[in-house]
Amino acid sequence: MFSDNTLTPKEAIRLCALGTLAQQPMHYSGLANAVRHFASRVMGPSLDLMGTSIELLRYEGLVEPVDGKGMEDDALLQVTDSGMAELRSLMVANVRAAATELNKLILALKFRFLHLLDPADQGAQAEQMVEVCENELARLEDLRQHHAEDPGHLLAWLDHDIGLLETRLAWLQDFRDRVSGPAA
């Protein structure tokens, strides 16, 4: 992880592989294809994201073959108890406030696998997503205020992005409230 407890690109791929297997056992080749497909559809093709080996997950004891040996015979794989602990650790990692393609992938993975966490962790993750969006919105509003008198098209573009973030924030707040349940 990065020093701010956010995921590196390789850890995002590890999260994708472990979360995919946590939902159902898969053959080695099917898992590799599922991870590649999801990551490339969210972020676009990226060599940075294709560096995690499923064999490494097996070597670390995070996944194990149900039948077969591994890559050489396209074994059916399942996540281990250690793999589930690693999945939780990756799921509860922080999300950076900057709107990057890696963050988009990490958020998509969190939404895809959030149901695998216990309710308290789900609520904490939903709250974290709200905070990240609020910080991003504040950053753009500050930029807009600083350039309010500038000529050109920056303000129109910022207004558009601010509107998108306000919509996203409202959706995330509603999502957080649904995941967290009724207030005590």
N, C-alpha and C positions, 0 to 999 in steps of 0.2 A: 504494500500500500504506500501511497504517497505520505509525506509527513503529516498532512492534515486529515489522515484516516479516510481518504478517498481512494477509489479503485484505480489501478493502472489498467491500460488496455488488456494486458494478459489476464488480469484478475477478472475483468468483465467477461472475457471468454470462458474462464474457469466457472464463473457464476452461471453462464448460459449452459455449459455442459452439465454441471451438477444439478441445476434446476430442472433441466430437461429429463435427466435420468431419475430425479426424485419423483417425477410424475408417473413414469413408467419405465421399466427396463427396455433397453434398445440394443440392437446389434451395433457393433463398433462402427461400421460404415454408415449406418443410419444416423447415429449420433453425430458423427463428423459432418455429414451433410446437413443435418438439422441446425447445428451450431453455425456452420458457414452460411446457410440460407438466412437465418434470422439476423445475424450480425451484418451481413452485406445488404440486406433490405432496409435495415434501420440506418446504417451509416454510409452505405456505399462500399465498394471494394477497398480494402485496406490491408496491406501486408503486415502492419503492426498488430492486427487482430488475429492473424492466423498462426501465431507462434506457439500456442499452447497445445501440447501433445496429450492426447487421451491416454497414451501409454504412460506418460508422467503421472497422470491422475491415478492410474492403476498401480504404478510403482510406489506412490506415496500412500497407498491404501485407502484412497478416497472413493474409488470404484473397484468393483471386482467382477470377474466373469461368473455368470450363472452356469453357463456351459461353454466349453472351449477354453482357449488360452488367452487370446487377445487379438491384435490386429491381424496376425497371420492366418487365423481361421474365422475371422469376423464373428468373434464371440458375442453372445448376448451378455450385456453388462448391466449391473445395478449399482446404485450408490450404497456405500457402507455407512455405519453409524458415524465414523470419523468424517465421511463425506457430508453427512447431514449437518454435523457441527460446523464444518467449513462453509457450507452453504449459508447457514445462519449468520456466521461471521461476515461473509461477503454481503449478505442482504442488509445488514444493519450498518454498513459503512456509510460515511457521510457522502453527500453529493455536493459537488462544487457549484458555486453560484453562477459561474460563467456559462453562457449558452454555447456549448461546444457539441460537436458530433458525438464525442465520447460520452458526454453527459446525457445526450438523447438516448444512446444505447443503454446506459446504466439505468435511466428512468424506465425505459421500456422493459428491461429485465426485471426491475423491481415490481412493476405492475404485473408482469407475466407470472412471477413466482411469489407475490405477496401472500397469497392464500396458504403457502407452505409454512408461514410463521405463525406463532401463537397470537391471539388477539391483542395483547399488550404491545408486542413488537410491531404488529400491523398498524396500530394507532400511532406509535412513535414514528414510524416511517412516513405515514401520511402527514403528520405534523411537520416533519423535516421537509417534505416536498413543498408544503405551504410556505415555510420559512425561506426556502431557496427561491421560490417564485416572488415572494415579497421583496427579497433583497435584489433580485434582478430588476423588478419593477422600479424600486427606489433608485437604482443605478441609472436606468434610462431616463427617469423623470428628472434626476439631477443633471444629466447630460443635456436634456431638452431645455431646462431652465438656464443653464450656462450659455446655450447657443440661441436663446429666444430671439435675439435681434439679428442673427446672421442671415445673409441673403442665401438663395439657393433652395435646395429641396430636402435638406437634412431634416427640418421640422416635420415635413409631411411623412417622411420615412419613419421618424421616431414616433409620431402620432399613431401610425399604423402598428408598429411593434408594441407600443404601450397598450393600444386597444387589444391586441392579441394576448398580451400578458394579463390584462385585467380580466379577460374572459377565462383564461387558463386559471387564474387565481380563484375566481368564483367557483369554477368547476372543482378545483382541488380542495377548497374549503368545504364544499358540499360532500365531496368524496371522504374527506377526513371525518366529517360529522357522521356519515353513514358507517364508516369502518369503526369509529370509536364508540358508536352506540349513543344512547341517550346520556345527557350530562347528569352527573350525580348531584 
